[in-house]
Amino acid sequence: MHAAALACSADYLLTSDKGFSDPDVDFDVLPYEVYRPDEFLELIDDSAPQVVRQVMAKQVAYSIRRHGEADLCGALRRAGCPKFAERVRNHLQTIDSRRF
C-alpha cells in the first residue's frame, strides 16, 4: 500500500490496513495523509453535511425501491464505520420519510 501511494504521488491514503495502526509508523514523515474509512467519511460530513444528506437520501430511496427497506446505518456499522453510521442516523431524523 505504501509503495503504491508513493508511486502515484498520493496526497491521501484511505485504508483499513492494520499496518498503519502500528505505533512505530511516523505519520509526520509520510508524504501523504492516512485515513481510515470512518475518519474520512466523518471529515466529509464535517465539511459538506448537505452533500452527505443528499447522497444518503438517494441511497435510502434506491434501497427501498430495490429491497423494500433501507438500513444504511447497519450497513455502515458492518463495513467498519460506526461513527459515520451514527451521523447518518442523525441525518435520517431530519428527512421527511414521505419523500420515499
Buried (B, 14 or more C-beta within 10 A) or exposed (E): EBEEBEEEEBEEBBBEEEEBEEEEEEEEEBEBEBBBBBEBBBEBBEEEBEEBBEBBBEBBEEBEEEEEEBEBBEBBBEBEBEBBBBBBEEBBEEEEEEEE
